[in-house]
Amino acid sequence: MFRSNRAYLFITVFIAGMTTLAVEFTTSRMLQTVYGTSNIVWANVIGLVLLFLTLGYFIGGRLADRYPQLYVFYKLITLAGYCCVFFLLLTSVLLRQAAAALAAVNAGAVISSLVGVTLALAVPVTLLGCVSPFAVRLAVDDVGEAGRVSGHVYALSTLGSLAGTYLPVLITIPLAGTRLTATFFGGLLLLVGIVGLRRFRPKSAQKAALLALLLIPVILLWTRGSLTGRSNLLYETESAYNTVQVAERDGCKLLLLNEGAGIHSIACNEGLRPDATVWSMMLIAPLLTEKPQPERVAVIGLAGGTIAALFSEVFGPVPIDGIELDPAVVTAGKRYFELNRPNLNLIIGDGRYQLNQRDTLYDVITIDAYKVPYIPWHMATREFFEEVKVHLTTNGVVAINVGRTETDRRLVDAFAHTMNTVFPSVHAVDVPDTWNTILYATMQPTNGTLSSIDNHAEVLQHAQSAYATGRTTVGNSTIIFTDERAPVEAIVDSLVIRHLLSEGITGLPNYSTR
């Protein structure tokens, strides 16, 4: 093989490796808009990619032995690039239909959409799997250099995969979104294939270029509109962490992430809602101490700032450190949820890490980061709560929001048991009309009686009433989450699957969070 041909072959292998990982990350992000960000979703994406790559390796090796010509190789590259664009955009359309089916509680349509996504993913990934074995066959001119050449091929493919890991996550998805990311990487591979064809079969390259033009209407049509097809949408963007949406319903703006199963923040035209919600129940925390007027508060899982707004309205301009992982969520919060209060200190980053960077003591720390079916396990462990304890005053309280089902409280019980190893008292309250339980852990031994406070805010009175009627005992649990072993995902997955088998999708925890 001529040196120039081998050099371009190696460039092609790099681009193909990059596209393979870009397809994986793009597909996973598309799936998250409907099915969430749990380990199940990631396992399915990675498992399917590995399965189809395995099939591609087998087919590519057989194909290379039968047709060891460069023009056949570049036909394969051109077809792979074409399919990456077409089938990934088709996946976005199928998932939009799945989101609509999920909202309409049409389980059959959800399953059929998932099957369609699987079949759509199979085509481009299998073709990409054909590239490396085919390239090895073409690059080896002398069997004596087979090891060195194959090492170069797989090294370049892996190096491309490294680029395909970081470019979509850090640059193209946050800046352009998943659909344009699919178009960019697939289109780049398609261009490489056409250029390669032009070197050996110019007429085939012309036909391929004309075929590529047919993708233009597909791109224009399938990259428009909302990712989920959700109605009443005011805002939508994608970040390195989430698909962020703001929807309007019944005079309220709702912050939705990924599949939109849970409402992460709410702001209504008439002001703060007075009824008891998962956010307003956090106001109970300081009342479990002898000093019911907090002097400093931390909110981990700030989202659009509903908890911070409630504390500010009820207890005045108390200094609040609000920690939020996703800067895109903060941007949406500033634009739609008045996340600009002068007493709120915005901190962007991981909740555990950022808390440990502060030397501040808080009277109250609230944690609203446990959204079923995806929970950051590192913020559920005994070691994490020991770190929280270090940042509480001697009469401080930590309050967390945990999901459950009507009959399955294992997650709540495990959290409570874990917190009981750190704090002397833990109290549980079920939030009315939701499948959420608020756990309050106090630095001093307490019996759960609320201190009296000269504060007549309506929302606080409703929260106090809900606390009185919603108090519940914590069940026995032998599970203690630790940094070494935290089977959070195992509990959540079995909780969700068990409920789906018995009740269907309508009652999933946080599916209709108030």
N, C-alpha and C positions, 0 to 999 in steps of 0.2 A: 504494500500500500504506500502511495506517495506520502511524503511528510505532511504536505498541506492538507491532504484528505484526512490523515490521522488526527491532525490538530483540530480540524473542524468537527470530526467525530467526537473528540474529547469534549469540545465545547457543547456539543449536543447532549452528551451524557450528563454534563453538569446542569444544563437547563432542565433536562428531564427529571433529574433527581430533585431539583428545586421545585418543579411543578408538582411532583408526587406529594411532598409534604405540604405544599400550599393547598392542594386539593383536600388533604386530610383536615387541615385546620379550618378551611373554608366550610367544608361539609359539617364539621362539628359545630361551628358557630351557627350555621343555618338550622341544625337540629335543635340547638339550645333555644331558639325562638319559640319552639313548640313544646319540646320535651324536657327543658330545663338543663341544668349543668351538673347533674349528679354523676357519680362514677359509672353508673349504668350506661349513660349516654356515651361517655368517653370509651368505655370498654367495647361498646357496640361499634363505634367508629373505628377504633384501632383494630378490633378483631376482623371486621369486614375488609379493611384495607390490607391487612396481612393475608387474609384468605385470597383476595383477588390478586395480590402481588404474587402469591405462590402459584396461582393458576397462570399468571403472565410469565413467570420465569420458565415454567414448563413449556408453554406454547412458544415463547420467544426462542428457546434453545432449539426446539424442533424446527421452527420456521427458518432459523439461521442456517442450520445444516442443509435444509432443502433448497433455500434460495439465498446463498451467500453473496449477495450483490448490494452495493451501496444504494442504488436507486430504490430497491425494495425496502431497505432500512429507512430511507427518508420518506417513503410513502407511509410507512408505519408511524413515523414521527408526526407527519402531517395529519394523519387520521386521528392520532392521540390528541393533538392540540385542538383539532376541530371538536372532538367529542368532549374534551374538558370544558370548553365553552358551552356547547349545546346542552350537555347533560347536567352540568352544575346549575345552569340557569333553569333548566327543567325542574331540577330538585327544588329550587326556590319557589317555583309555581306550585309544585305538589305540596310543599310544606305550608304555603299560604292556605291551600285548601284544607290541609290537616288542622290548621289553627281555627279556621271557620267551623270545621266539624267538631273540634274540641269545645268551642263555645256553644255549639248547638247540641252537645252531648250525643254525638253520633259516633259511637265506638267503632262501628263497621267502617266508616269513612276514614277514621283515624288510622286503623290498621291497614286498610288498603293503600293509604297514602304512604305509610311507612314501608310497605312492600315495594311500592313504586320507587321510593327513594333508594332502597337497597339495589334494585335492578338498575337504576340510573347510575349509581356509584360503580357498579360492576364493570361497565364498559370502559370508561377512561382509565380506571386504576389497573385493570387487566392489561390494557394496551401499554401503559407505562411500565408495567412489570416485564414486558417483552424487551425493553430497551437494552438493559445491561447485558444479558446473555448474548443478544444479537450483536452488540457492540464488541464484546470480547471476541466473538467468532470472526468479525471483520478485521479487528485490529491485529490479530495474531498472524504474522507472516511466517514465522519460524517457531516450531514447537519448543525450541530451546528458550524462547523468551515468553512463553505462555504465562508463567507465573508472574513475571514482572508486568506484562501488559494488563492481565486481568486485575492485578493489584492497582494499577493506575486507574482502570475503568471504575472499579468499585470505590476507590478513594475519591475520585472526582464526583461520582454519584452521591456519595455520603456527604461530601463537602457542599454539593448543591442542596442536599436535603437540609443541611444546617442553615443555609440561606433561606430555604423555603419554610423553615421553622420560625425565624425571627422577622423576616420581611412582612408577612401577612399580619402577624400579631402586633408588631410595633409600629408599622407604617401604613400599609395599604388598607387594612380593615378599618382602623380608626379614621383614616383620612377619606377613604372612598367607599367603604362598606364591602360586604361580602360578595355581592353580585358583580361589582366592578372589579373586585379582586380576582374572582373566577375568570372574568373576561380578560384581565391583564395577563395572568400567568398562562392561561390556555392559549390566548392570542400570541404570546411570545413564543411558545412552543410551536404553534402553527407556522409562524413566520420562519423559525429556524428550519422547519421541515420543508417549506416551499423553497427557501434559499438553497438547501441541500439538493432538492430535486432539480433545481435549475442548473446545477453543476453537472448533472448526469443525464437528465431527461427534460429538456426545456419545455417540450410540449406538455408533458405531465405537470410541470410546474404551473403552466398557464391555466390548465384545467383546474388544478387545485386552488389557484388564486381566484378563479371565477366561482368555484364552490364556496370559498371563504366569504365572498361577497354576500352569499345567501344568509350568513350569520348576522348581517347588519340589521335587518328588520327584527330578527329574534332578539338581539341585544337591546334595540330601542324599545321593544314591547315588554320584554321580561325583566328589565332593570328599572322599570317605573313602578310607582306606587309603594304602599307600605309592605314591609317584609311579612307581616302577619295578616294583612287585609283587615285589620281592626277598624271599626267605625269610630267616628267622633275623635279622631286622632289629631292632637294639636302639635305634636313634636315627636321626632324619631331620629335617633342617631345610634351609631355603633362605636364602641370603645374596645380597648384591649381586654375588657372584662365582661361587658354586658351589651345586649341590645336594650337601649333606654328609650322608653316611650312615655309620653304624657297624653292621657285621654281625658275627655270631659264626659261626665255622666251626672244627671240630675243636679246640675248647678255646682258640681264639685270637680276639681282637677285631681286626677289620680296618677301617681307615679308607678309605672309598671316596668318590670325587668324581665328580659328573656321571654319565657312563654307566657308571662302575664298572669300566672295563677294566683299570685299574691299582690295585694296593694301595699306598696312600701311607704307611701306618704299620701296625705290628702289635704286639700285646701278648698274650702267651700266659699261661695260668694257671700253668704251671710256671716262668715267668720268661723271660729272654731266650733265644732260640733259638741254639744253638751253631753251627749249620751256616752256611756261607758264603751271604750274601745281598747284595743291592745296598747294604744299609745297613751290614752288618758289614765289607764291603770298604773302607769309608771309614776304618776303623781302621788300614789299611796306610799311610796318608799320612805320619804322623810318622816311621814307620820308614824312609822314604826319605831321611832327614836324619841328621846326626851327633848330633842331640838327639831321640831317639825318645820322650821324655816331654814332651808338649805342655804349655805353661803357659797358653795361651789359645786358644780355638777359636771360630769363627763357623760357624753352620749357616744357609745360605740355602735356603729351602724346608723350613722346620721341620716342617710338617704336624703329626702327633701326637707328634713328638719321639723317634722310634725311634733316629735317629743320635745325638742328644744323650744318650739313655739308655745307649747302648752306650759312648760315650766316658766317661761318668760311671762306669759299672760297671768298665771296663777300666783307665782311667787315673786314677781317683779323682775327687774333686770339683773338677776343673779348671773355671775360669770359662768359661761358654759363652754367647755372644750368639746367640739363635735368632730368625731373621727369617722371619715368615710373613705373606703378603699378606692372608689372609682371617680376620677375627676370629671367624667362626663355626667355622672349623677349630680355632682355639685353644680355643674353648669346649668343643668335642667332645674335644680333647686333654686338657684339664683334667679332664673328667668320666670319660673312659674309658681314658686312656693315661698317667695319672700325670704330666701335664705341669706339675708343681709342684715340681720339684727346686730346692733352695735355691741351687745353683750355676748355674741357668739364668736368664738375663735375657731375658724375652720382649719382642720388638719387632714390632709390627704395622705392616705397610706393604710397599711394593714393595721387592724385594731390592736392586736397583741403587741406588735413591734412598736407602734407609736405610743401606746400607753407606757411601755417600759422606757421610752425616751424622755418621759416627763418626771419631774421631781415634785409634782403637785400632789396635795392631799385633797380628796373630794368627800363631801358629805353623802353624795349619791353618785353611783355609776350605773347607768342603764345599758343593757346590751340587747339590741334587736337585730341580730345577725344570723339567727337560726331559722331559716326558711326551709321547711320541708318541700321537696325532697333533697335539697342540697344544703349541707351544714358545714361550716369551716371547723373541722375536728380539732384543730390546734387551739381553738377558742372554746373548747368544751372540756378541757382536761383539768385534773387536780392542780397541776403545776400552773396552769393559766389562772385559776381562781386564787392560788396563793399569791400570784403577782398582782391580781386585782386587790387582794386584801392589803398588800403593802401600800397601795395608793388610796386607801380609805382612812378617814379620821377615826378616832377611837369609838365614835358613835355612828359610823358610816353604815350604808346599806347598798347592796348591789341587787338590781332587779333585772331579770332576764325573761324573754318571751320564748316559749317552747311550744311547738306544735304537737298534736296528738290526733286520735280519732275518737269517736264516741265510746268505743269499747277497748281501745288499745292505748294504754298510758305508759308503756314501757320506756319511751324516750323521756318523758317527764320524770318518771321514777328514777331513771339512771342519772339524769342531771341532778336531781335533788340529793340522791345518795352521794354523788361526787362532791357536791357543794357542802354536804354535811361533814365531810372529812376535813374541811377547812374552816367553816363557820359554825358557831355554837347553835344557831337557830336558823331554820329554813321554813318558810311558809308558802303554801300553794293556794292560788285563787284561779278558778276557771272564769274566763272572760265571757260574759253573756252573749249568746247567739253566735259563738265562734267555736272552733276547735283549737283554741289557744289557752295555755295556762301560763300565768305569770308566777315566777318563783322569786321570792324575796329572801335574801340572806343577810343577817345582821351581824355586826361586829361584837355586840353584846348579847347575852342570852335574853330572849324576848318571848312572850307568850302569844304574840300576834294582835294584842290590843292596840288600837290606834290612839295616839295622843290627840287631845283637843287642840283646835287651832282656830283663831279668830279670822277665818277666811271664808267668805260666803260665795266664792266663785261657783257658778252652777255646775261646771264640768267637774270640779272637785267633789261636790256633793253627790253627783251621780256616781263618781268613782268610789266614794265611800260606801254608798248603798250597794254597789256591785261587789265590793270587797266583802261586805257583811254576808251577802247571800251566796257568794261564789266560793267561800273558803272550803277547802277540801283537804282530806288527809292524803299523804303521800304513801303509795304502796311500797311493799318490800322489794328491794332490788339488791342483787349481789354484784352489780356492775359498777366499777369505779373507772371512769375515763382517765387515762394517764397519757403522758407524752410517749410512753413506750407502747401502750396498747389502748386504742380508743375505737372500739367497734361501732362508731356512730353510724357509718354507712350501712352496716349489716342490719342494725335495728331499723333504720329509716326505710331501707329497701323492703324488708319483710313487712313493715307496717303498711307501706303503700300497696305492695302486691296482695297482701291479705285483704286489705279493704277493697281493692279493685275486684278481686274474685267474689267478694260477698255483696258489695253494694254498687259497684260501677264507679265511674269517674266523678259523679256529681258531688260526692262527699269528701273528696280528697282534702287533707289539711291545707288550709290557706287557699283552696280553690276559690273561695268566696270570702276572703278576709275583709272585715269591716274597716 
